[in-house]
């Protein structure tokens, strides 16, 4: 995990630091090119705030389902039932991206936009 964070933060800061130089030298940017770095980090902040709202609203779904399973299943089936439900969740995590990739390879990635 430390190596992941090392790479993630390194890439983030590198892009934020070099993007102005890239725009000026390669894209022949003007005097306002310095604002691009501010926009980059501002967009990172906006994305983090957006994702926190998504996590706030989607985060409780899994525990609520597990709690509900405990309420509707007979006591002797709770352990196995919760295991099966978790297994089906893991299977969905494997199957749905595969299906999305198959659809995208036959049509285009734009066909996945409604998902």
Wavefront OBJ file of the C-alpha trace (Angstrom):
o trace
v 0.000 0.000 0.000
v 2.871 2.332 0.746
v 4.267 1.738 -2.743
v 0.870 2.533 -4.250
v 0.615 5.836 -2.345
v 4.240 6.630 -3.237
v 3.401 6.180 -6.926
v 0.008 7.908 -6.774
v 1.231 11.037 -4.984
v 4.384 11.147 -7.102
v 2.405 11.059 -10.346
v -0.135 13.589 -9.063
v 2.499 16.123 -8.022
v 4.548 15.527 -11.182
v 1.559 16.219 -13.426
v 0.548 19.262 -11.392
v 4.089 20.628 -11.440
v 4.998 19.967 -15.061
v 1.671 20.645 -16.768
v 2.377 24.366 -17.139
v 5.799 23.715 -18.690
v 4.215 21.197 -21.050
v 1.466 23.598 -22.127
v 3.905 26.468 -22.684
v 6.598 24.484 -24.524
v 4.587 21.861 -26.412
v 1.198 23.502 -26.881
v 2.541 27.069 -27.178
v 0.408 28.331 -24.313
v 0.160 31.981 -23.501
v 0.576 34.057 -20.376
v -2.457 32.514 -18.687
v -1.029 28.993 -18.830
v -0.174 29.152 -15.132
v -3.842 28.825 -14.286
v -3.837 25.277 -15.660
v -2.020 23.949 -12.594
v -4.552 25.630 -10.319
v -7.350 24.118 -12.367
v -5.738 20.687 -12.127
v -5.575 20.751 -8.337
v -9.000 22.417 -8.111
v -10.477 19.603 -10.182
v -8.784 17.041 -7.913
v -10.452 18.729 -4.944
v -13.840 18.813 -6.683
v -13.477 15.131 -7.549
v -12.622 14.237 -3.959
v -15.652 16.133 -2.677
v -17.908 14.485 -5.271
v -16.621 11.019 -4.448
v -17.168 11.634 -0.738
v -20.854 12.330 -1.428
v -21.118 9.198 -3.558
v -19.474 7.172 -0.794
v -21.765 8.714 1.802
v -24.870 7.620 -0.078
v -23.666 4.284 -1.497
v -21.546 3.158 1.454
v -24.427 2.024 3.687
v -26.014 -0.235 1.050
v -23.850 -3.316 1.678
v -24.152 -3.286 5.498
v -27.896 -2.614 5.258
v -28.339 -5.657 3.002
v -26.332 -7.827 5.397
v -28.322 -6.548 8.374
v -31.581 -7.195 6.553
v -30.412 -10.735 5.717
v -29.889 -11.319 9.430
v -33.424 -10.131 10.088
v -35.173 -12.284 7.462
v -33.128 -15.497 7.576
v -33.694 -18.134 10.236
v -30.965 -18.039 12.924
v -29.409 -21.322 11.787
v -28.954 -19.986 8.229
v -27.553 -16.529 8.999
v -23.839 -17.433 8.810
v -24.156 -19.401 5.590
v -26.638 -16.948 4.093
v -24.422 -13.947 4.703
v -21.524 -15.908 3.190
v -23.553 -16.672 0.079
v -24.682 -13.066 -0.243
v -21.082 -11.851 0.050
v -20.010 -14.470 -2.520
v -22.625 -13.273 -4.965
v -21.378 -9.712 -4.455
v -17.852 -10.829 -5.310
v -19.135 -12.701 -8.351
v -20.926 -9.557 -9.496
v -17.658 -7.660 -9.134
v -16.068 -10.185 -11.513
v -18.908 -10.667 -14.011
v -20.157 -7.118 -14.603
v -16.796 -5.610 -15.674
v -16.317 -8.584 -18.015
v -19.735 -7.993 -19.599
v -19.008 -4.264 -19.892
v -15.708 -5.054 -21.633
v -17.422 -7.472 -24.019
v -20.042 -4.854 -24.914
v -17.387 -2.157 -25.369
v -15.257 -4.384 -27.606
v -18.213 -5.198 -29.882
v -19.561 -1.652 -30.116
v -17.575 1.150 -28.502
v -16.831 2.443 -25.050
v -19.486 5.121 -25.632
v -22.164 2.423 -25.436
v -21.402 2.059 -21.716
v -22.222 5.696 -20.949
v -25.784 4.930 -19.749
v -24.407 2.456 -17.194
l 1 2 3 4 5 6 7 8 9 10 11 12 13 14 15 16 17 18 19 20 21 22 23 24 25 26 27 28 29 30 31 32 33 34 35 36 37 38 39 40 41 42 43 44 45 46 47 48 49 50 51 52 53 54 55 56 57 58 59 60 61 62 63 64 65 66 67 68 69 70 71 72 73 74 75 76 77 78 79 80 81 82 83 84 85 86 87 88 89 90 91 92 93 94 95 96 97 98 99 100 101 102 103 104 105 106 107 108 109 110 111 112 113 114 115
